[in-house]
Amino acid sequence: MKTIHTIDCHYAGLDFVACSYLIVEGDRASFIETNTTHALPFLLGKLEELKIPKENVDYIIVTHVHLDHAGGASALLGVCPNAKILAHPKTAKHLINPVRLIQSSKMVYGEENFRKLYGEISPAPEGRVRVMSDREVLEWGKRKFTFYYTKGHANHHFCIHDSLSNSIFTGDSFGISYPHLENGKRFIFPTTTPTDFDYEEAVLSIDLIVNTRAEIAYLTHFDGVDVLSDKAQSLKHSLALCDSAIKGAANKNEEDLSLYFESKVKEMIENAAVKQGVLLTKKDWDLLSLDVNLNAQGLKFVALKNSTR
């Protein structure tokens, strides 16, 4: 019987861009990732489809605090009365008091886009949030969840290895692989969104994920991928291009950096696609425009930080 269910959250009104996972253990259930408050009907709809009462949800696990992963955590907690949120300590702090998180997100997206993308975000009750330590193991039914801290994309990120399926839920630490580009062909590329991108830590996180010997990586963007060692090499090659772009920005004016990094991110994505046998169409690039913009912002942030040292 299938026990891991992928739920399309229709993030930003788009299909197959961001997902949540529902894991079923007997008559109990746990979510990994929640997307935004707008995704709540899709998450609850999967529970209803599987005839699992909301009262039987034990855990709501978020890989990190970015709002396309954890923005709906408090809202989901509010309708699952027996659930607890499991989070990295830095993520837990922002879920309990989301004021700074909301303010920083509005700076990135703007007030209007923030409301459109994420809706209302309320604090999670502290007593219902459990902090998970690095390498901590949680037994749940026949499964053991092992939590691995994975910096690089964000310093408040962890991944979750599931012993029963020998799979790992990677959030953004093992890149992005959309299933709807170029007529269903898939390729993988890293995400370097603001404000914590760290090239060396990102590479270490990829190696850690591969070294768990998981057979499948469940990406939040989007769904499961296999043959992790091959995909790891592709990701590390792309990350090296990002690092090279940051170093190449050393003598550029700040006003030129946005266009510079957007062009470098496009080069990185196209390079990754071609190496993996995918020829991107104009429609594909339209769908990738948000990733290009956010990844460029992340690289620009690092370049500016480096210039002030």
N, C-alpha and C positions, 0 to 999 in steps of 0.2 A: 504494500500500500504506500502511495506517495505521502511523504511526511514533510517535504519542503516545498512551499508554494510561493511562487513569484507573483507579486501584486503590482501591476502598473499603476503608478500614482498620478499619471497624467499631469506631471509637473509643468507649470506654465502653459497649460492647455495642450501639451504635446504628448504624443504616444511614444512609449519605449525610450524615454529619456531618463527617468528615475524610478526606482522600485523600492518596495518594502518586501520583506520575507516573513511568512507565517510558518512557524515550525510546529508540527502537531506531534504530541506524545500521548498516545491513548486518547482520553477525552480532555486533555489539557493543551494549552497552546502558549506560545511566546512569539513576539514580534521582534525582528531585527530591522532597524530603521523605521522611521515613521513618515518621512517627507514632511510636508507642511500641514497646517490645520485644514487646508482644502482637500487633503487626501483622506481625511477621516471616513467619509462615506465608502471609499473603496476598500479600506482596511476592515471596516465593520461588515461590509458586504461579503467579503471572503469568509469571515466567521459565520455569517448567516448561511452562506452556501454550504459550508461544511458542518452546519448544525452544532457549532460550538458556542455555548453561552459566553457572554462577555465576562461573567463571573469566573470563568475557567481560564482566563488569561493570567499566567503567573508572572511573566517578565516582559518588559519593553526595553529592548537593548538598542542603544545608539552608538555608532562607531566614533562619532565626534559631534561637536556642537553646531557645525554649519547647518543652516536652516533647511537646506534641501535634504538633510538627513534627520534632524532632530527638532525641526520647527513645530511639528505636531505632537511631540512627546507628551506635553502636559495635557493637551486636549484628549489624547487617547487614554491617558491615565485617568482622566475625569470620568470616563464611561466604562472603565474596567476596574471595578471597585477593589479587587483583590490583587491587582498587579503592582509590581515595583519596577522602577526604572533602574537599569544597570548602566553605569557610566564611568568613564575616566574621571579622576578627581577634578581636573580643570573643567571638564564638561559639566559635571554635577554642579559646580559652583554657579555656572551661568544658567543652568536650568532652574535652579532654586531662586536665583535673582537675575532675571534676563535683561535688566535695564541697559547695561553696557553693550550686551549683545545686540539688542534692538537698535541702539544708537549707532553702533559701528556699521550695522547692515544698512541702515538708512543712508549713511554716508556713501556707501558703495553703490546702492541701487537708486537712491532718491526716495522721498516720502511716498509718492504715488505708486511707483513700481514696487516698493516694499509691500504696501497694502495689497496690491494686486497679486503678488507672488506668494506672500506668507500669511496674510490675514492677521488676526489678533493672536498674540502670544502671551499666555499667562504663566505666573510662577508655578513650579511644581512643589508640592509640600515636601519639606526636607525629610520628614519621617518616611517618605515613600521613595526616596532615592538612595540607592546603595552604590557606593564606590567600589570598583573592582581594581585590585592590585595587578601589577605586571606578573604574568605567568600564573595568576590565580586560577584554580580549577573549581568549577561549579557543577555538581552532580544534579541532573534533572531527568527523572525517569531512567531510561536506558542510556542516556547520553551524558557525556562530560563536555562541558564548554570550557575551553582554555583561552584566557584573555592575554593577548600579546600587545604591549605598547609598540606602536609603529609611528615614529616621528617622520617628518619629511614633508608630507602634505600639510600637516598641522601638528603642533606639539601637544594637542589634547586628543590624539587619535589612538584607538586600539582596534585590533582585529580579533575575531572569535573563531576558534577552531572547534568543529563539531566532530566528536569521536565516532559517532554512529555512522555518519555518512562519509567520514574522512574528507570533509570539505572545510573551507575557510571563508568567512564573510569579511571582505576586505575593505568595505567603505570606499575611500578614494586612494588607498595605499597601493593598489595594484592597477591603477589607471582606469580608463574609460574604453568601453567597446560596445558601441551602439549596434543593435541588430537590424536597423532599418535603413542603413546607408547602402548605396550601390546595389539595389535589388537583393538585399539580404546578405551580402558578403560582409564579413566582419574583420576589423583590424583593431589593434589596441594602441592607445597613446596615453601618456601621463597627464595628470591635471596639476597645475601649478598656481592655483587660485590664491588670492591674498588671504592672510598676510604672513604666513609662517613657512613658506617654501624654503626647504633646505636640501640642496642637491645631495650632499653626502649622506644625510639621514634617509633621504628617499631611496637611495640605492641600498642602504643597509636594510631598510624595511622590506624591499623586494626580495632580497636574499633570505631574510627571516621567513617570509611567507613560503618561498620555495622549499626551504629547509624543514618545514613542518611535514613535508611529503604529502600534503593534501592533494587529492586527485582533481578537485574542482575548486575554483575561486568564484565565489558569488559576489559579483560587483554590484554596487548600488546603481551604477550607470553602465551596463544594464544586464542583469541575469548572469548565468553561469558560463564560465569558460574553462577549457581543459588544456592539457599540454603546457603546464605552467612554466617549465624551464625555457621553452622556446619563447613564450610571451615575455618572460622576464628579460631575456636578451634584447628583445625589441624595445621594451620599456627603458632599459638602461642606456641603449643607444640614443633614444629620444631625449632622455634626461641629460646626457652628455651634450647634446646640441643646445639645450636650454642653458646649461652652465656656460658653454662657450659664448652664447648670446649675451649673458650677463657680463662676462669678462670683456666682450667687445663693445660694451656700452660705456666703458670707463671715461672716455673723453667726449661724450656727447652731451649737448645741452638738454636740460630737463624737458623743455617743450618738444624736443624731437623724439623723446624716448617712447611715447605711446605708439606712434606710427612705426618706429623701429622694432619694438617688441611684437606688435601685431604681425608685421611681415615675417619676423623670425618664428613666431608660433605657427603661422600658416606653413612656412617651410618645413618645420618639424612635423606637423600633422601630415602634410603631403608626402614627405619622405617616408614616414611610418606606413602610410597607406600603400605607396608604390612597392615598398619592400615586402609587404604582406599580400600583394597581388590585387589591390583595390584601386580603381581609377575613379576619383571623386568627381561627381557631377556638380553643376551649379546648384541644384536643389540640395545636394549634400552640404555644400558650403553654406547655404542659407541656414540649414539646421545646426551647423557647427559655429555659427557666428557668435553665440553667447560664450561658448568655450574659448574661442579665439580671444575675445575681449577680456574675459576674466583671467585666463592664463597669462595674457600680456600684462594685465595689472599686477599679477603676482610677481612676475619677473622684474617689472619696473620697480616695485616696492623693494625687492632685494637689492637692485642696482643702486637705488637712492640711499638705502641704508648703508651699503658698502662705501658709498662716496663720502659719507660723513664720519667715517672712522679715522 
